[in-house]
Amino acid sequence: MKKHIQLVALIQLCLISTLSNNSEAGPMRQGLVSAVRSAGDAAPIKVGALRIYPVLEVGEKYNDNIFEQETVKTSSWITTVDPVVTAVAEKGANHIEASYRLSSGAYQSSHSDDYIDHFAGIKIASGLTNRLDIKAWTEYSKTHDTRGTTFTGTPTGPRQDKYHETEAGAEVSYGVRARIDVRGEYTSKRYDNNRARTQIRDLDTAAGRVALSFPIAQKTRGILEVRYEHLDFKFFSATRNDDSNEQRYLAGLEWDATAKTTGSVRLGYLLKNFTNPLLSTYSQFSWELDVRWKPKSYSRWRLTSSSMPAVSDGSDSYTLDTGGRLSWEHEWSGRFSHEAYIGYEGKRYRGVSVPRTDKETTAGLSLDYQLFRWLAFGAGYDYTNRNSNKQNASHRQNIWSVRILGSL
């Protein structure tokens, strides 16, 4: 199957995704750059040794519950425009890439929720020897939380909660058969408006990881990994201090058993300690699973699952998230493809006086048609159903979308 058939789905994921802290490092989390370069047929603008990849997506969505409310729902058509520019320079084992994405949306029935967000990043990678590799990156985003999606961002508030976030990190890898990876990163998040209610979510995060991988069979590697994360909330009072330290100790396997099946599994122990003596230490069994099955060259399945703590939306100290996602991508012809997915996540809120548990189910379907090498069309549907034992925290949401994506 031609490489350019993958262009729509891969770039689509990059354009709509945020900078997830659990993803691999790199500007725009390596999404668009790798997608455009691996597409092969995407034509760059060449300036000396520099290659520039511009991509533009224009879309129209209908969201029947834009504030994710349980009873009084507001619907709207939303027009989105997402241009992305990526510059890449390579020389031997040295690689530099820089990305900028502008994401804008206009709500027809709620113009106070219109937005223009900015994301930029730079990544440097170098293979110093056949054993030693280094990576370094920095990212900056200026974006927002949609009204109603967080505890502090109520739909009755006058404006969205806007914030800026900066991240910097580096990773050193050494070895050939047995390999050790050492990684560190720092993230600073600050809210820019509605300070009376958003100051409790200003956060600095310092994280580190040491992982050892080693062969245990022809196509299977063992993994031993230690992770550490310090969460420093900038707001605290006599009654609130959510600062904490997290340690995770993991062991697992990575395998590439056949051309059809690859995957990884990590099992381990999680320990979370709080600065606030009123918040008790928490420990639990933890896991990460990522299995990919490719029965045909044009058909791919992927199953992911994990259990780990997460930063809360401001309504408590933290959440414990457990869930999974199953997706299926299939290329029906040289031009037409689809992706379908279903997911589930359970959230247990910790640190609140009244225990809260959310159970959220998601499903969706995306269809893409490659008209020309440089032009593609798509349509999609996404469904969310959240059930919560907290009053007015449940909701259902349906989003229909169409889009046009173009490159050089």
Backbone torsions as a table, in degrees:
resi	resn	phi	psi	omega
1	MET	NA	138.0	-175.5
2	LYS	-65.1	145.0	-176.2
3	LYS	-63.4	-33.3	-173.6
4	HIS	-69.9	-10.2	177.3
5	ILE	-66.5	-25.9	-179.1
6	GLN	-80.1	-8.4	-171.9
7	LEU	-60.1	-47.3	-174.7
8	VAL	-62.2	-52.3	-175.3
9	ALA	-63.7	-41.6	-176.7
10	LEU	-69.8	-46.6	179.9
11	ILE	-67.9	-36.4	177.0
12	GLN	-55.4	-44.3	-179.7
13	LEU	-62.9	-39.5	-179.4
14	CYS	-66.7	-43.3	-175.1
15	LEU	-64.8	-36.7	-175.0
16	ILE	-94.7	-8.2	-175.7
17	SER	-86.0	151.9	171.9
18	THR	-96.3	178.3	-176.6
19	LEU	-84.4	86.3	-176.5
20	SER	-73.0	133.3	-179.3
21	ASN	-70.0	-16.0	-178.9
22	ASN	-92.5	-1.5	-178.2
23	SER	-87.0	172.0	177.2
24	GLU	-70.4	159.3	-174.1
25	ALA	-78.1	163.1	175.4
26	GLY	130.1	154.3	-179.8
27	PRO	-58.0	134.3	-176.6
28	MET	57.0	23.5	-179.7
29	ARG	56.0	36.7	175.2
30	GLN	66.1	5.0	-172.4
31	GLY	-66.5	-67.1	-172.5
32	LEU	-67.5	-43.2	-176.1
33	VAL	-58.0	-51.2	-179.4
34	SER	-64.1	-36.7	-179.0
35	ALA	-64.3	-47.8	-178.2
36	VAL	-66.5	-43.1	-177.0
37	ARG	-68.4	-39.1	-179.1
38	SER	-74.7	-17.5	-179.5
39	ALA	-67.2	-25.9	173.4
40	GLY	78.8	-54.0	-175.9
41	ASP	-84.4	-10.5	177.6
42	ALA	-66.8	125.3	-174.4
43	ALA	-91.1	123.5	178.3
44	PRO	-88.6	163.3	166.5
45	ILE	-90.6	122.8	-175.9
46	LYS	-100.2	124.5	176.1
47	VAL	-126.5	93.4	-173.1
48	GLY	64.0	-126.1	178.2
49	ALA	-85.7	-0.9	-176.8
50	LEU	-92.7	134.9	174.2
51	ARG	-115.4	128.5	-176.5
52	ILE	-115.7	127.2	-177.5
53	TYR	-114.3	102.8	174.1
54	PRO	-92.4	138.4	178.0
55	VAL	-138.0	142.3	179.7
56	LEU	-133.2	130.5	173.0
57	GLU	-122.1	131.1	175.5
58	VAL	-121.3	131.3	-175.7
59	GLY	-141.4	164.9	175.1
60	GLU	-133.6	129.0	-179.2
61	LYS	-123.8	151.7	167.9
62	TYR	-121.2	118.5	-178.1
63	ASN	-115.2	119.2	-175.0
64	ASP	-86.8	3.6	178.7
65	ASN	-158.3	72.4	-169.5
66	ILE	-67.7	-22.8	-179.5
67	PHE	-103.4	8.4	176.6
68	GLU	52.7	53.0	-178.2
69	GLN	-101.7	155.3	-176.2
70	GLU	-81.5	-39.5	-173.9
71	THR	-116.5	-67.1	-177.5
72	VAL	-82.4	103.6	-174.6
73	LYS	-102.6	144.1	175.3
74	THR	-119.5	128.1	179.3
75	SER	-109.6	159.7	179.4
76	SER	-164.7	148.1	163.4
77	TRP	-81.2	141.9	-177.9
78	ILE	-131.0	122.1	176.7
79	THR	-96.6	125.7	-177.4
80	THR	-118.4	142.8	174.8
81	VAL	-133.7	121.2	-174.5
82	ASP	-131.5	91.3	172.5
83	PRO	-88.0	143.5	178.5
84	VAL	-133.6	136.3	174.9
85	VAL	-127.6	129.1	-179.9
86	THR	-128.7	131.9	177.8
87	ALA	-114.2	133.5	-175.6
88	VAL	-130.0	134.4	174.2
89	ALA	-133.9	133.4	-178.9
90	GLU	-136.3	142.0	173.7
91	LYS	-148.9	109.3	-177.0
92	GLY	62.2	-126.4	179.9
93	ALA	-89.8	6.3	-179.7
94	ASN	-99.0	136.8	-174.4
95	HIS	-140.3	130.3	175.9
96	ILE	-131.3	134.4	175.6
97	GLU	-144.1	144.1	179.0
98	ALA	-131.3	140.4	-176.5
99	SER	-133.9	147.2	172.1
100	TYR	-138.7	131.8	177.2
101	ARG	-129.4	131.4	170.7
102	LEU	-107.4	128.6	179.4
103	SER	-121.8	119.9	-177.2
104	SER	-128.4	147.8	178.7
105	GLY	-144.1	139.8	178.8
106	ALA	-123.2	118.0	179.7
107	TYR	-89.7	120.6	-177.1
108	GLN	-68.6	-31.8	-177.3
109	SER	-104.9	4.4	-178.8
110	SER	-156.7	74.5	-174.0
111	HIS	-66.2	-18.0	175.9
112	SER	-67.1	-13.0	178.4
113	ASP	-100.6	5.4	173.9
114	ASP	-59.1	149.4	-176.5
115	TYR	-145.4	155.2	168.3
116	ILE	-136.3	110.9	-177.7
117	ASP	-109.0	154.4	-178.0
118	HIS	-130.4	138.6	178.0
119	PHE	-138.0	131.0	-179.6
120	ALA	-142.7	151.6	179.8
121	GLY	-162.2	156.3	176.3
122	ILE	-133.5	137.8	178.6
123	LYS	-133.1	138.7	176.8
124	ILE	-126.5	131.1	178.3
125	ALA	-135.3	141.4	-178.5
126	SER	-148.2	132.5	171.5
127	GLY	-95.3	95.3	-174.1
128	LEU	-68.3	-39.5	175.0
129	THR	-142.2	-179.0	177.8
130	ASN	-71.9	-7.1	177.4
131	ARG	-110.6	-27.1	-169.7
132	LEU	-114.0	123.2	175.9
133	ASP	-125.8	145.4	175.7
134	ILE	-132.4	149.8	175.2
135	LYS	-137.5	146.7	173.9
136	ALA	-145.5	147.0	-177.4
137	TRP	-153.2	157.6	171.7
138	THR	-144.5	144.6	-177.7
139	GLU	-139.4	149.0	176.8
140	TYR	-139.1	135.7	176.5
141	SER	-135.4	143.4	174.0
142	LYS	-127.9	104.1	-168.0
143	THR	-144.3	-156.3	-171.7
144	HIS	-155.7	163.0	167.5
145	ASP	-103.4	128.4	177.9
146	THR	-63.7	140.2	179.0
147	ARG	-56.4	134.0	178.5
148	GLY	93.0	-11.4	-176.8
149	THR	-90.3	-8.4	177.5
150	THR	-130.6	166.4	-179.4
151	PHE	-63.0	-40.1	-177.0
152	THR	-83.3	-22.4	-175.7
153	GLY	-93.7	71.7	-177.8
154	THR	-70.4	150.1	-179.6
155	PRO	-66.9	-15.9	178.3
156	THR	-86.1	-7.1	179.1
157	GLY	-67.3	158.3	-175.1
158	PRO	-73.2	-30.0	-174.0
159	ARG	-146.0	162.9	173.1
160	GLN	-64.4	158.6	171.6
161	ASP	-85.6	116.8	-177.8
162	LYS	-105.4	144.5	-179.1
163	TYR	-150.2	163.7	171.8
164	HIS	-124.6	149.2	-175.1
165	GLU	-139.8	135.4	-179.9
166	THR	-125.4	137.0	178.4
167	GLU	-134.7	143.4	174.0
168	ALA	-141.3	143.5	-178.6
169	GLY	-161.5	169.7	178.5
170	ALA	-152.0	154.5	179.2
171	GLU	-143.5	136.1	177.0
172	VAL	-121.1	130.0	179.5
173	SER	-123.5	136.2	-178.7
174	TYR	-137.9	135.5	176.0
175	GLY	125.0	169.7	177.2
176	VAL	-121.4	-74.4	177.1
177	ARG	-75.2	-61.8	169.0
178	ALA	-86.5	138.9	-172.1
179	ARG	-141.2	140.2	176.1
180	ILE	-120.1	134.9	179.5
181	ASP	-119.7	129.4	177.0
182	VAL	-122.5	126.0	-172.5
183	ARG	-136.6	141.6	174.9
184	GLY	-142.2	145.8	178.4
185	GLU	-152.9	154.7	-178.9
186	TYR	-134.1	134.1	-178.8
187	THR	-130.1	136.8	177.4
188	SER	-125.4	124.9	-178.4
189	LYS	-123.0	126.8	-179.9
190	ARG	-133.7	133.4	176.2
191	TYR	-86.2	143.3	-171.1
192	ASP	-103.0	-15.9	-177.5
193	ASN	-145.0	178.8	-179.0
194	ASN	49.1	45.7	-168.8
195	ARG	-65.1	-25.6	-179.6
196	ALA	-60.8	-28.1	-178.4
197	ARG	-118.3	-10.9	-179.1
198	THR	-100.4	-11.7	-175.8
199	GLN	-61.9	-25.3	-179.0
200	ILE	-72.1	-8.1	-179.3
201	ARG	-107.6	3.9	171.1
202	ASP	-64.8	132.5	-169.6
203	LEU	-150.0	136.2	167.5
204	ASP	-110.9	135.3	-178.8
205	THR	-128.5	126.3	174.0
206	ALA	-115.8	128.7	-174.7
207	ALA	-136.5	149.9	177.6
208	GLY	-144.6	157.5	-179.1
209	ARG	-150.7	138.1	171.5
210	VAL	-127.2	124.4	-177.3
211	ALA	-131.7	136.8	175.5
212	LEU	-117.4	125.6	175.8
213	SER	-120.3	145.0	-175.0
214	PHE	-153.0	146.3	-178.8
215	PRO	-73.5	136.2	174.6
216	ILE	-123.7	-9.8	174.0
217	ALA	-156.5	178.8	-174.2
218	GLN	-59.1	-40.8	-178.1
219	LYS	-126.7	27.9	-179.1
220	THR	-134.5	135.9	179.9
221	ARG	-123.3	142.2	173.3
222	GLY	-88.1	151.3	-178.4
223	ILE	-130.9	130.1	169.0
224	LEU	-122.8	128.3	-170.7
225	GLU	-144.4	140.6	174.4
226	VAL	-126.0	131.4	178.9
227	ARG	-126.0	145.9	177.8
228	TYR	-136.0	141.2	178.1
229	GLU	-145.5	132.1	176.3
230	HIS	-114.5	123.5	179.5
231	LEU	-106.5	119.1	-176.6
232	ASP	-117.1	97.0	176.2
233	PHE	-78.0	131.0	-172.5
234	LYS	-77.5	-17.4	178.3
235	PHE	-102.3	132.3	171.2
236	PHE	-152.6	156.4	-179.8
237	SER	-142.2	-173.7	179.8
238	ALA	-64.2	-23.6	-177.1
239	THR	-111.9	-7.6	-176.8
240	ARG	-139.1	124.2	172.5
241	ASN	-154.7	105.5	-174.7
242	ASP	-99.2	10.9	178.9
243	ASP	-58.5	142.0	-177.7
244	SER	-155.4	164.8	172.4
245	ASN	-123.4	136.8	178.4
246	GLU	-121.2	135.6	173.3
247	GLN	-125.7	136.0	176.8
248	ARG	-129.6	131.8	179.1
249	TYR	-118.9	116.0	-169.9
250	LEU	-126.8	148.1	172.1
251	ALA	-139.0	145.4	-178.0
252	GLY	-173.7	-162.1	-176.7
253	LEU	-135.0	149.2	167.3
254	GLU	-125.9	132.4	-175.9
255	TRP	-139.1	153.2	175.0
256	ASP	-135.8	65.8	-168.4
257	ALA	-63.0	-42.7	-180.0
258	THR	-141.2	177.7	175.5
259	ALA	-67.5	-14.1	-176.4
260	LYS	-98.2	-25.9	-171.7
261	THR	-128.2	126.6	172.0
262	THR	-136.8	162.1	178.4
263	GLY	174.1	178.5	176.5
264	SER	-151.4	148.9	174.9
265	VAL	-141.3	136.6	177.3
266	ARG	-131.3	130.0	177.8
267	LEU	-122.9	145.6	-179.4
268	GLY	-176.6	-159.2	-171.4
269	TYR	-126.6	135.5	-178.9
270	LEU	-116.1	135.4	177.0
271	LEU	-131.9	127.3	-178.9
272	LYS	-126.5	120.1	179.8
273	ASN	-113.5	141.9	-178.8
274	PHE	-111.1	147.5	173.1
275	THR	-69.1	-36.5	-179.6
276	ASN	-71.9	117.4	-178.9
277	PRO	-65.6	-16.5	179.0
278	LEU	-76.7	-15.0	178.5
279	LEU	-102.2	123.8	-174.0
280	SER	-78.6	152.3	174.2
281	THR	-63.5	141.3	-178.7
282	TYR	-122.6	139.4	176.0
283	SER	-141.0	149.5	-179.8
284	GLN	-164.4	164.4	170.0
285	PHE	-70.7	140.4	-176.1
286	SER	-135.8	151.1	179.4
287	TRP	-150.7	160.6	171.9
288	GLU	-140.6	132.1	-178.9
289	LEU	-134.0	134.2	176.7
290	ASP	-146.0	106.2	-177.5
291	VAL	-121.7	131.5	179.9
292	ARG	-122.5	132.2	-178.8
293	TRP	-126.3	127.7	-177.7
294	LYS	-124.6	82.8	-176.7
295	PRO	-65.8	-29.1	176.0
296	LYS	-133.4	161.2	-179.8
297	SER	-63.6	-21.5	-176.5
298	TYR	-108.5	10.6	-177.7
299	SER	-138.5	129.5	-175.4
300	ARG	-135.6	134.4	174.0
301	TRP	-116.1	147.9	177.9
302	ARG	-144.6	131.9	177.6
303	LEU	-121.9	124.7	176.4
304	THR	-125.7	148.9	177.1
305	SER	-156.1	148.0	-179.9
306	SER	-159.1	162.2	173.8
307	SER	-141.7	117.6	-175.2
308	MET	-164.4	160.6	175.8
309	PRO	-78.1	160.5	179.7
310	ALA	-144.8	156.7	175.9
311	VAL	-68.0	135.9	-177.6
312	SER	-79.3	173.5	178.8
313	ASP	-87.3	9.1	180.0
314	GLY	109.0	-7.3	-176.5
315	SER	-89.3	-8.0	-179.1
316	ASP	-161.3	-167.7	-178.0
317	SER	-79.6	-43.7	177.8
318	TYR	-167.6	172.5	175.7
319	THR	-123.3	154.3	172.2
320	LEU	-108.7	114.8	-173.0
321	ASP	-107.9	128.1	176.7
322	THR	-134.4	128.4	-179.1
323	GLY	-176.5	-170.3	-179.3
324	GLY	-160.9	169.3	-178.7
325	ARG	-148.1	135.2	176.5
326	LEU	-120.9	126.5	179.9
327	SER	-128.8	155.0	179.4
328	TRP	-138.2	119.4	174.7
329	GLU	-109.3	135.7	-177.7
330	HIS	-144.6	132.3	177.0
331	GLU	-101.4	106.9	-174.9
332	TRP	-77.3	-26.4	178.7
333	SER	-156.3	-174.0	178.5
334	GLY	-68.1	-10.2	-177.7
335	ARG	-123.8	-27.1	-169.1
336	PHE	-111.9	132.4	179.4
337	SER	-146.5	166.8	177.4
338	HIS	-145.0	161.5	168.2
339	GLU	-135.7	130.0	175.9
340	ALA	-121.9	147.0	-179.9
341	TYR	-149.0	157.8	171.3
342	ILE	-143.3	141.1	-176.8
343	GLY	-144.9	161.3	177.3
344	TYR	-144.4	140.2	175.8
345	GLU	-144.1	131.7	173.5
346	GLY	-108.1	132.1	179.6
347	LYS	-117.6	126.9	172.6
348	ARG	-111.7	118.4	-178.1
349	TYR	-84.6	132.5	-177.3
350	ARG	-118.3	143.8	176.6
351	GLY	96.5	1.7	178.8
352	VAL	-100.7	154.8	-177.6
353	SER	-69.8	-34.6	178.2
354	VAL	-107.5	116.7	-178.1
355	PRO	-57.2	137.5	179.2
356	ARG	-128.6	137.6	177.0
357	THR	-134.4	129.8	176.0
358	ASP	-114.2	140.9	173.3
359	LYS	-125.5	118.8	-173.4
360	GLU	-123.2	127.5	176.9
361	THR	-112.0	134.5	178.5
362	THR	-128.7	151.8	176.5
363	ALA	-155.2	154.8	180.0
364	GLY	-168.5	164.7	178.4
365	LEU	-143.1	131.9	178.8
366	SER	-125.3	130.9	177.9
367	LEU	-116.6	134.6	-178.1
368	ASP	-132.7	139.3	179.5
369	TYR	-130.2	122.5	-178.8
370	GLN	-92.7	99.5	-178.4
371	LEU	-73.6	-50.0	175.4
372	PHE	-128.8	173.0	177.1
373	ARG	-56.4	-34.4	-172.9
374	TRP	-105.8	2.1	-175.6
375	LEU	-139.3	130.7	-179.6
376	ALA	-139.6	155.2	178.1
377	PHE	-123.0	152.6	179.4
378	GLY	-150.3	160.2	174.3
379	ALA	-145.4	151.5	-177.2
380	GLY	-154.8	163.8	175.1
381	TYR	-141.0	134.0	178.7
382	ASP	-132.3	135.6	-176.8
383	TYR	-125.8	137.0	177.2
384	THR	-132.0	134.9	176.4
385	ASN	-135.3	111.3	178.6
386	ARG	-110.9	128.3	174.1
387	ASN	-112.8	125.6	-177.4
388	SER	-131.6	147.6	175.0
389	ASN	-84.4	0.0	174.7
390	LYS	-92.3	137.3	-178.2
391	GLN	-61.8	135.3	177.3
392	ASN	65.5	18.8	177.7
393	ALA	-104.3	-10.3	176.6
394	SER	-81.6	155.8	174.3
395	HIS	-166.8	160.4	170.0
396	ARG	-124.8	146.6	-177.1
397	GLN	-146.6	134.5	175.5
398	ASN	-122.2	131.4	178.7
399	ILE	-128.7	121.2	173.3
400	TRP	-106.8	142.1	-176.1
401	SER	-147.0	151.4	169.2
402	VAL	-132.4	153.7	-175.2
403	ARG	-155.5	155.7	174.0
404	ILE	-126.0	131.7	-178.1
405	LEU	-127.3	130.1	-178.7
406	GLY	-132.9	148.1	174.4
407	SER	-139.4	179.3	178.3
408	LEU	-77.1	NA	NA
